[in-house]
Amino acid sequence: MKRLSPLFPLLITGALAGPVHAETGYVTDSCTIPIRRGMSTQYKILNMAPSGTPLQILETNGTEGYTKVKTPEGTVGGY
């Protein structure tokens, strides 16, 4: 299962982000990204971010493969 392949450019962009310092990354592939309440597929989808959406990267979890983001509308969640 290639769950991270469309997200790889965004994850590389946010690889150095930490919880104290936020930066902005963008959905760059031609797909939509589900923003979930938590960092797992077990959580409810709060929003779908289309290509070109600026996402403020708040935290990354390389072990689990999820990133905590904030959308322009203020939705905070993981993908």
C-alpha positions as CSV (number, residue, x, y, z in Angstrom):
1,M,0.0,0.0,0.0
2,K,1.5,3.3,-1.1
3,R,-0.2,5.6,1.4
4,L,2.6,8.1,1.7
5,S,3.7,8.4,-2.0
6,P,1.5,11.3,-3.0
7,L,2.4,13.1,0.3
8,F,6.2,12.6,0.0
9,P,7.0,16.1,-1.3
10,L,5.0,17.7,1.5
11,L,6.6,15.5,4.1
12,I,10.1,16.3,2.9
13,T,9.1,20.0,3.0
14,G,8.0,19.6,6.7
15,A,10.7,17.2,7.8
16,L,12.5,19.7,10.0
17,A,9.4,21.3,11.5
18,G,8.9,21.0,15.2
19,P,6.1,21.7,17.5
20,V,7.5,25.1,18.5
21,H,8.3,26.4,14.9
22,A,5.6,26.1,12.3
23,E,6.1,26.5,8.6
24,T,3.8,26.4,5.6
25,G,3.7,23.4,3.1
26,Y,1.4,22.9,0.2
27,V,-0.6,20.0,-1.2
28,T,1.3,19.6,-4.4
29,D,0.0,16.5,-6.1
30,S,-3.3,16.4,-8.0
31,C,-5.3,14.8,-5.2
32,T,-7.1,15.7,-2.1
33,I,-5.7,15.0,1.3
34,P,-8.0,14.0,4.2
35,I,-7.3,16.1,7.3
36,R,-8.3,13.9,10.3
37,R,-9.1,14.6,14.0
38,G,-5.9,12.6,14.9
39,M,-2.9,11.0,13.4
40,S,-4.5,7.7,12.4
41,T,-7.0,6.4,9.9
42,Q,-9.2,5.5,12.9
43,Y,-10.0,9.2,13.4
44,K,-12.9,11.1,11.7
45,I,-12.1,13.1,8.6
46,L,-12.6,16.8,9.4
47,N,-11.7,18.4,6.0
48,M,-10.4,17.5,2.5
49,A,-7.5,19.6,1.3
50,P,-7.3,19.9,-2.5
51,S,-4.1,20.5,-4.5
52,G,-2.5,23.9,-3.8
53,T,-3.9,24.3,-0.3
54,P,-1.4,25.9,2.0
55,L,-1.1,23.9,5.2
56,Q,0.8,25.1,8.2
57,I,2.9,22.2,9.4
58,L,2.7,22.0,13.2
59,E,4.4,18.7,13.9
60,T,5.7,15.6,12.1
61,N,5.8,12.0,13.2
62,G,8.2,10.1,11.0
63,T,7.7,6.9,12.9
64,E,4.0,6.8,12.3
65,G,4.1,8.6,8.9
66,Y,1.6,11.4,9.9
67,T,1.9,15.2,10.0
68,K,-0.2,17.6,12.2
69,V,-1.3,20.6,10.1
70,K,-3.5,23.6,10.3
71,T,-5.7,24.6,7.3
72,P,-6.4,28.2,6.2
73,E,-9.8,27.9,7.8
74,G,-8.2,27.0,11.2
75,T,-8.9,23.3,11.2
76,V,-6.1,21.4,13.0
77,G,-5.7,17.7,12.4
78,G,-3.4,15.0,11.0
79,Y,-2.9,13.4,7.7
